Amino acid sequence: MNQKQQRVSSCELAFRAKFIRTFDDEYYELKGSMAVERKGKVARLADIYYRVRSAQNHQRCQIAKRKKPEEELILHQ
């Protein structure tokens, strides 16, 4: 990881992000530390954090992403 890239923790993700997408193509809306899927499924962010592929803010701008599940979730600048 180079110096410009910054890892995003699950706590920081709960604060910064509004929407997340997983590697399983599930879309969640974040409500604090809880994630609510379109179909009504509810999960704790801590439980799905390692499956998160990308995160968006309230304006739907991408703020974090990872290309592979084994990589770190990196703040997008």
Helices and strands as residue ranges (DSSP letters): H 10-16, E 19-22, E 27-31, E 34-37, E 42-44, H 45-48, G 49-51, E 52-56, E 62-65, E 74-75
